């Protein structure tokens, strides 16, 4: 979205499952391999994203959200988000442990030592708690949630046309259509 429009987009912290204890919890897979793709799986496939089936563990995502706040202060925020989504939804990893988060963060370009220290000291804990409260008050009901221009939220996996409609509503033109570049 940011590549095509001049707009600030940020990720809102949100618990995948607020009833999950800090250590995580076992779960039964929701789909069988022979089931047809769900709506989200089909949308993901169209975008080249894979959602693996067979999850048997639900992670508490608070530490991953803290790591996302850490990443937001670096040029690697987008890479970190993509790596965390892949780890959780594609690789079925537990994103609730510091070791896994640091490994994923390092692979995305983050300073692993600094990330580990931030997670162990809880440097971003209050910021995440405040963000979760804000998200609840703003009506966030799922992930991903895209907050656009600090005013608008697009909740869940949506077709790109939803974002384009919002940009039109905001009076934003795509960067390429913003007008001819001045050659004088």
PADREN-207876 format. One record per residue: x, y, z of N, C-alpha, C in turn. Coordinates in steps of 0.05 Angstrom, whole numbers, padded with zeros to 5 digits, always signed. Layout:
XYZXYZXYZ...
This chain:
+00017-00024+00000+00000+00000+00000+00018+00025+00000+00038+00025+00017+00055+00049+00019+00072+00053-00006+00077+00031-00021+00092+00035-00046+00076+00050-00066+00049+00048-00065+00033+00060-00086+00020+00086-00077+00017+00090-00051+00004+00114-00041+00021+00128-00019+00018+00153-00017+00032+00169+00003+00015+00168+00028+00018+00147+00044+00002+00143+00068+00018+00128+00089+00014+00135+00114+00027+00121+00135+00010+00097+00144+00022+00074+00145+00008+00049+00153+00023+00038+00176+00009+00030+00198+00023+00017+00220+00006-00007+00229+00019-00024+00243+00006-00048+00253-00004-00043+00281-00029-00050+00287-00040-00047+00314-00036-00073+00329-00025-00071+00354-00022-00096+00370-00049-00108+00376-00051-00134+00374-00076-00148+00379-00070-00176+00386-00083-00187+00408-00078-00214+00415-00092-00233+00396-00078-00254+00387-00090-00274+00371-00112-00288+00386-00107-00293+00412-00127-00305+00429-00121-00296+00458-00137-00276+00468-00131-00265+00494-00133-00285+00517-00145-00308+00513-00148-00328+00535-00123-00346+00536-00104-00342+00518-00080-00359+00518-00062-00351+00541-00054-00370+00558-00036-00364+00580-00008-00357+00569+00009-00344+00585+00035-00336+00576+00052-00358+00563+00049-00383+00573+00064-00405+00562+00052-00417+00537+00028-00408+00529+00014-00419+00506-00004-00442+00514-00018-00454+00495-00036-00476+00502-00040-00494+00477-00045-00520+00483-00050-00539+00461-00077-00533+00448-00080-00541+00423-00105-00538+00409-00109-00560+00389-00134-00565+00382-00140-00585+00362-00141-00571+00335-00130-00583+00314-00131-00571+00288-00160-00565+00280-00165-00543+00267-00192-00534+00259-00200-00545+00232-00181-00553+00216-00187-00563+00189-00172-00589+00184-00182-00605+00166-00169-00630+00158-00156-00626+00131-00135-00641+00125-00122-00638+00099-00141-00640+00075-00161-00656+00077-00179-00660+00054-00201-00639+00052-00204-00621+00072-00224-00600+00071-00217-00580+00049-00237-00569+00036-00231-00548+00016-00218-00524+00029-00204-00507+00014-00191-00484+00026-00212-00465+00039-00206-00454+00062-00223-00434+00074-00220-00408+00058-00237-00389+00063-00236-00363+00049-00209-00350+00052-00198-00350+00077-00172-00338+00082-00150-00353+00068-00151-00380+00068-00131-00396+00054-00132-00390+00024-00156-00388+00012-00158-00382-00016-00148-00355-00023-00154-00335-00006-00144-00308-00011-00113-00308-00009-00103-00322+00011-00074-00323+00014-00061-00336-00010-00072-00358-00020-00061-00371-00043-00059-00353-00067-00079-00336-00071-00079-00317-00093-00056-00297-00090-00048-00291-00065-00027-00272-00060+00000-00286-00056+00001-00312-00059+00026-00326-00055+00032-00332-00026+00012-00330-00009+00016-00336+00020+00005-00364+00026+00018-00377+00044+00009-00404+00051+00001-00405+00080-00021-00418+00086-00030-00422+00113-00030-00453+00117-00011-00462+00132-00009-00491+00137-00032-00501+00155-00039-00525+00152-00059-00538+00169-00045-00556+00189-00059-00561+00211-00049-00580+00231-00038-00567+00255-00044-00541+00260-00034-00528+00284-00043-00543+00309-00025-00549+00327-00032-00562+00352-00024-00546+00376-00014-00521+00371-00006-00504+00393-00014-00475+00387-00026-00461+00407-00032-00433+00405-00012-00418+00422+00002-00399+00409+00022-00383+00423+00008-00359+00436+00019-00351+00459+00012-00325+00469+00029-00305+00454+00017-00286+00441+00031-00268+00422+00042-00243+00434+00040-00239+00461+00048-00214+00473+00078-00208+00467+00096-00228+00471+00124-00223+00466+00129-00217+00436+00114-00230+00418+00117-00224+00390+00108-00195+00384+00087-00186+00398+00078-00158+00394+00099-00139+00405+00112-00146+00427+00133-00129+00438+00156-00128+00418+00163-00150+00406+00184-00151+00385+00176-00134+00361+00151-00134+00354+00142-00117+00332+00145-00088+00338+00141-00080+00363+00146-00052+00370+00176-00045+00369+00192-00064+00377+00221-00061+00375+00228-00058+00345+00218-00075+00328+00224-00075+00299+00214-00049+00286+00192-00038+00296+00181-00013+00285+00201+00010+00286+00220+00008+00303+00240+00030+00306+00265+00024+00288+00263+00005+00271+00285-00003+00253+00275-00003+00224+00293-00004+00205+00284-00006+00177+00275-00034+00170+00274-00053+00189+00267-00081+00184+00239-00088+00193+00222-00069+00199+00196-00075+00210+00179-00092+00191+00178-00085+00166+00162-00100+00147+00172-00129+00144+00199-00132+00142+00211-00158+00140+00205-00175+00164+00205-00162+00188+00199-00176+00213+00170-00186+00213+00152-00169+00205+00123-00177+00205+00119-00200+00186+00131-00199+00162+00128-00221+00143+00140-00246+00154+00163-00244+00167+00176-00268+00179+00159-00280+00201+00148-00263+00218+00131-00273+00240+00106-00287+00229+00093-00274+00209+00069-00287+00197+00076-00314+00185+00099-00315+00171+00107-00340+00159+00113-00361+00180+00127-00353+00201+00133-00372+00223+00108-00383+00235+00088-00366+00241+00064-00375+00255+00045-00389+00236+00039-00377+00214+00018-00388+00197+00027-00409+00177+00052-00407+00168+00062-00426+00148+00078-00448+00161+00097-00441+00179+00114-00460+00191+00103-00472+00217+00080-00461+00227+00067-00470+00252+00085-00469+00276+00102-00448+00277+00121-00445+00300+00107-00432+00324+00119-00436+00347+00110-00423+00371+00123-00395+00372+00107-00374+00368+00118-00347+00369+00115-00334+00396+00113-00351+00417+00111-00342+00444+00136-00345+00461+00158-00353+00448+00182-00357+00463+00203-00337+00454+00219-00327+00473+00239-00308+00466+00259-00319+00446+00268-00344+00450+00288-00356+00432+00277-00357+00403+00252-00365+00399+00241-00366+00372+00239-00338+00360+00229-00319+00376+00226-00292+00367+00252-00280+00359+00273-00283+00375+00299-00272+00369+00310-00285+00343+00307-00311+00340+00317-00325+00316+00302-00313+00291+00276-00310+00293+00261-00300+00270+00269-00271+00265+00272-00255+00287+00280-00227+00284+00308-00224+00271+00326-00241+00279+00353-00239+00267+00352-00246+00238+00336-00266+00230+00333-00273+00202+00321-00250+00186+00305-00233+00199+00293-00210+00186+00311-00185+00186+00334-00188+00199+00353-00165+00199+00355-00150+00225+00341-00159+00246+00342-00145+00271+00367-00153+00287+00376-00135+00305+00398-00141+00323+00387-00160+00345+00395-00185+00344+00385-00205+00362+00391-00200+00391+00415-00190+00397+00422-00184+00425+00404-00162+00436+00401-00140+00421+00384-00118+00430+00355-00127+00433+00346-00143+00414+00318-00153+00415+00314-00170+00440+00332-00188+00445+00330-00206+00468+00329-00189+00494+00347-00169+00496+00347-00152+00519+00321-00137+00522+00310-00127+00501+00284-00112+00502+00262-00131+00511+00262-00156+00502+00241-00174+00510+00245-00183+00539+00269-00189+00547+00274-00197+00575+00268-00176+00595+00273-00151+00588+00268-00129+00607+00239-00118+00605+00225-00126+00585+00197-00116+00582+00197-00087+00573+00217-00079+00558+00220-00051+00549+00195-00041+00534+00182-00058+00519+00159-00050+00503+00132-00061+00514+00133-00073+00537+00108-00086+00548+00086-00066+00552+00091-00043+00565+00070-00023+00570+00060-00012+00543+00078-00007+00525+00070+00004+00499+00051-00016+00485+00057-00042+00487+00039-00062+00474+00012-00062+00489+00013-00062+00516-00012-00062+00531-00029-00038+00524-00016-00015+00522-00031+00009+00515-00042+00007+00486-00027-00005+00468-00036-00009+00441-00059-00029+00439-00058-00050+00455-00080-00069+00456-00106-00056+00466-00103-00039+00487-00126-00025+00497-00137-00006+00476-00119+00009+00463-00128+00027+00441-00142+00011+00420-00131-00012+00412-00144-00028+00391-00172-00037+00399-00175-00045+00424-00202-00053+00434-00221-00030+00432-00212-00007+00441-00229+00017+00441-00235+00026+00412-00217+00021+00394-00221+00029+00366-00238+00009+00351-00244-00014+00364-00261-00034+00351-00246-00055+00335-00220-00058+00339-00205-00078+00325-00215-00106+00333-00221-00123+00314-00232-00149+00320-00216-00172+00308-00194-00167+00295-00179-00189+00283-00152-00180+00272-00136-00200+00263-00111-00194+00251-00111-00205+00223-00097-00192+00205-00083-00167+00210-00103-00144+00210-00096-00122+00224-00111-00097+00223-00092-00075+00214-00101-00061+00194-00085-00039+00183-00097-00013+00191-00082+00004+00205-00091+00030+00213-00079+00049+00192-00096+00064+00178-00087+00081+00157-00091+00110+00164-00069+00125+00163-00069+00154+00169-00080+00159+00197-00075+00141+00216-00084+00143+00244-00113+00148+00247-00129+00143+00226-00158+00148+00227-00175+00124+00219-00165+00109+00200-00181+00088+00188-00169+00060+00194-00185+00041+00197-00176+00013+00202-00188-00005+00181-00171-00022+00170-00179-00044+00153-00173-00069+00168-00193-00084+00176-00190-00107+00193-00192-00133+00177-00173-00150+00182-00172-00176+00170-00160-00176+00142-00159-00200+00131-00148-00203+00104-00169-00193+00084-00162-00173+00070-00181-00160+00051-00169-00160+00023-00187-00158+00004-00178-00155-00024-00165-00127-00026-00146-00125-00044-00132-00099-00048-00152-00077-00056-00174-00084-00068-00193-00064-00076-00205-00050-00052-00206-00063-00029-00215-00050-00004-00197-00026+00003-00171-00031+00000-00151-00010+00006-00153+00012-00015-00156+00005-00040-00159+00025-00061-00183+00042-00057-00206+00030-00049-00230+00045-00043-00226+00065-00020-00212+00056+00000-00206+00074+00023-00189+00097+00014-00169+00092-00002-00152+00113-00012-00168+00133-00028-00186+00124-00044-00203+00141-00060-00221+00158-00042-00232+00145-00021-00248+00160-00001-00233+00182+00013-00207+00176+00017-00189+00196+00030-00179+00217+00010-00186+00214-00015-00177+00233-00035-00148+00229-00043-00137+00205-00039-00109+00199-00045-00107+00186-00073-00090+00196-00089-00084+00184-00115-00059+00167-00114-00057+00146-00130-00032+00131-00130-00009+00149-00138+00014+00143-00127+00038+00159-00132+00043+00162-00162+00041+00141-00177+00046+00143-00206+00026+00161-00220+00002+00163-00209-00019+00180-00221-00021+00207-00209-00002+00215-00193-00003+00240-00179+00003+00264-00197+00012+00258-00221+00017+00280-00240+00044+00277-00253+00047+00290-00275+00073+00287-00289+00096+00300-00273+00119+00286-00275+00142+00297-00261+00152+00321-00276+00161+00340-00261+00171+00365-00274+00198+00360-00285+00201+00367-00311+00227+00364-00324+00241+00390-00327+00228+00411-00316+00240+00438-00319+00252+00447-00293
